[in-house]
């Protein structure tokens, strides 16, 4: 019986992971640079309406990386994919994708957007020159939640980048190990 379960896992798990990654990449793929630019501007406005702290950060940021829609799905193995735009001085200056792979106790699907405020030129240079920015390496990123937002002011800004997650929809239960990589793409 154990042998049968192991064989099923060997077949099912890679197939499930491939399905999740194909589903995620196809669903979140932007039709054009213009569509991505428009979605990014709409997403920023939605974020600013809900979070005045984010709007204040935008005024001090050297650049803003906007991922309007990330699709995430998983069943033991999971993945997430979305495309975004780098805004410098309010104008598009490059396109990027965000790819996440995960493994662990997880099931479900969700979509969300996220914005990364790059607070200095060091962070912007790292994003542009790296062959893919792996979150957790390079410039430090703080994910801003309500607790952090209450204490965040222009005098407490000490990190290279601040990320805001918004517009979460769907249901995803997860206790997993995951890694995210942001890479430049052509549009």
C-alpha positions as CSV (number, residue, x, y, z in Angstrom):
1,X,0.0,0.0,0.0
2,X,2.8,2.4,0.9
3,X,4.5,1.6,-2.4
4,X,1.3,2.5,-4.3
5,X,1.0,5.8,-2.5
6,X,4.6,6.7,-3.3
7,X,4.1,5.9,-6.9
8,X,0.9,8.1,-7.0
9,X,2.9,10.9,-5.4
10,X,5.6,10.6,-8.0
11,X,3.1,11.0,-10.8
12,X,0.5,13.4,-9.2
13,X,2.7,16.0,-7.5
14,X,4.8,17.0,-10.5
15,X,1.7,17.0,-12.7
16,X,-0.1,19.2,-10.2
17,X,2.9,21.6,-9.9
18,X,3.1,21.9,-13.7
19,X,-0.6,22.6,-14.0
20,X,-0.5,25.3,-11.3
21,X,2.4,27.0,-12.9
22,X,0.9,26.9,-16.4
23,X,-2.5,28.1,-15.0
24,X,-0.9,30.9,-13.1
25,X,1.3,32.1,-15.9
26,X,-1.4,32.1,-18.5
27,X,-4.0,33.8,-16.4
28,X,-1.9,36.7,-15.2
29,X,-0.2,37.5,-18.5
30,X,-0.8,41.1,-19.7
31,X,-2.0,41.6,-23.2
32,X,0.3,44.5,-23.9
33,X,2.6,47.1,-22.3
34,X,-0.2,49.6,-22.6
35,X,-2.6,47.3,-20.7
36,X,0.0,46.7,-18.1
37,X,0.6,50.4,-17.7
38,X,-3.1,51.1,-17.3
39,X,-3.6,48.3,-14.8
40,X,-0.6,49.5,-12.8
41,X,-2.0,53.1,-12.6
42,X,-5.4,51.8,-11.5
43,X,-3.9,49.5,-8.9
44,X,-1.8,52.4,-7.5
45,X,-4.9,54.6,-7.2
46,X,-6.8,51.7,-5.4
47,X,-3.9,51.2,-3.0
48,X,-3.6,55.0,-2.3
49,X,-7.3,55.2,-1.5
50,X,-7.0,52.4,1.1
51,X,-3.6,53.4,2.5
52,X,-2.5,57.0,2.9
53,X,0.9,55.6,4.1
54,X,1.5,54.1,0.7
55,X,0.7,57.4,-1.0
56,X,3.1,59.2,1.3
57,X,5.8,56.6,0.5
58,X,5.3,57.1,-3.2
59,X,6.4,60.7,-2.9
60,X,9.7,59.7,-1.3
61,X,10.4,56.6,-3.4
62,X,13.1,56.5,-6.1
63,X,10.9,54.1,-8.1
64,X,7.7,52.0,-7.7
65,X,7.4,48.5,-8.9
66,X,3.7,47.6,-9.5
67,X,2.3,44.1,-10.0
68,X,-1.4,44.7,-10.6
69,X,-2.4,41.0,-10.5
70,X,-0.6,37.9,-9.2
71,X,-2.4,34.5,-9.6
72,X,-1.4,31.9,-7.0
73,X,-2.5,28.3,-6.7
74,X,-1.3,25.2,-5.0
75,X,-1.9,21.8,-3.8
76,X,1.2,20.7,-1.9
77,X,3.3,22.2,-4.7
78,X,2.3,25.7,-5.8
79,X,3.2,28.7,-7.8
80,X,2.3,32.3,-8.5
81,X,2.9,34.5,-11.5
82,X,2.2,38.0,-12.5
83,X,3.7,40.8,-14.5
84,X,4.4,44.4,-13.5
85,X,5.9,47.7,-14.5
86,X,8.6,49.8,-12.9
87,X,7.6,53.4,-12.6
88,X,10.2,56.1,-12.3
89,X,9.0,59.7,-12.0
90,X,5.5,58.4,-12.7
91,X,6.5,56.9,-16.1
92,X,7.0,53.3,-17.1
93,X,10.7,52.4,-17.3
94,X,10.8,48.6,-17.6
95,X,8.6,45.5,-17.2
96,X,9.1,42.6,-14.8
97,X,7.6,39.4,-13.8
98,X,7.2,37.9,-10.4
99,X,7.5,34.1,-10.1
100,X,6.9,32.2,-6.9
101,X,7.4,28.5,-6.2
102,X,6.3,26.9,-3.0
103,X,6.2,23.6,-1.3
104,X,4.4,22.4,1.8
105,X,0.9,22.2,3.3
106,X,-1.1,24.4,1.0
107,X,-4.3,24.2,-1.0
108,X,-6.4,26.7,-2.9
109,X,-6.1,29.6,-5.3
110,X,-6.1,33.4,-4.9
111,X,-5.2,36.5,-6.7
112,X,-3.7,39.7,-5.3
113,X,-1.6,42.7,-6.3
114,X,1.5,44.1,-4.8
115,X,3.5,47.3,-5.0
116,X,7.2,47.6,-4.0
117,X,8.4,51.1,-3.2
118,X,12.1,51.3,-3.9
119,X,13.3,54.0,-1.5
120,X,16.8,54.6,-2.9
121,X,18.9,54.4,-6.0
122,X,20.8,51.4,-4.6
123,X,17.6,49.3,-4.6
124,X,16.7,50.5,-8.1
125,X,20.2,49.7,-9.5
126,X,20.1,46.3,-7.9
127,X,16.7,45.5,-9.5
128,X,17.9,46.7,-13.0
129,X,21.4,45.1,-12.9
130,X,20.6,41.7,-11.2
131,X,19.6,38.8,-13.4
132,X,16.6,38.4,-11.2
133,X,16.0,39.8,-7.8
134,X,15.3,37.0,-5.3
135,X,13.2,38.5,-2.5
136,X,15.3,37.8,0.7
137,X,18.6,38.6,-1.0
138,X,19.9,42.0,-2.1
139,X,18.1,45.1,-0.8
140,X,15.9,44.5,2.3
141,X,12.2,44.5,1.8
142,X,9.6,45.1,4.5
143,X,6.1,43.9,3.9
144,X,3.9,46.6,5.3
145,X,0.8,45.5,7.2
146,X,-1.6,47.6,9.3
147,X,0.7,47.4,12.4
148,X,3.8,48.5,10.6
149,X,1.8,51.2,8.7
150,X,0.7,52.8,11.9
151,X,4.4,53.3,13.0
152,X,5.8,54.2,9.6
153,X,6.7,57.8,9.0
154,X,9.3,59.7,7.1
155,X,11.6,59.7,10.1
156,X,11.4,55.9,10.5
157,X,12.2,55.0,6.8
158,X,15.3,52.9,7.1
159,X,14.9,50.1,4.6
160,X,15.6,49.9,0.9
161,X,12.1,48.7,-0.1
162,X,8.5,48.5,1.3
163,X,5.9,46.2,-0.2
164,X,2.1,46.5,0.1
165,X,-0.2,43.6,-0.8
166,X,-3.7,44.6,-1.8
167,X,-6.9,43.3,-3.5
168,X,-6.7,39.8,-2.2
169,X,-9.4,37.5,-3.6
170,X,-9.9,33.7,-3.3
171,X,-9.0,31.3,-0.6
172,X,-5.5,29.9,0.0
173,X,-4.5,28.0,3.1
174,X,-0.8,27.7,3.4
175,X,2.0,26.7,5.7
176,X,4.8,26.4,3.1
177,X,8.3,27.3,2.1
178,X,8.3,29.7,-0.8
179,X,10.7,31.9,-2.8
180,X,9.9,34.8,-5.1
181,X,12.0,36.0,-8.0
182,X,11.5,39.3,-9.9
183,X,13.0,39.4,-13.4
184,X,13.1,41.8,-16.3
185,X,10.9,41.0,-19.3
186,X,10.5,42.5,-22.8
187,X,7.2,44.2,-23.6
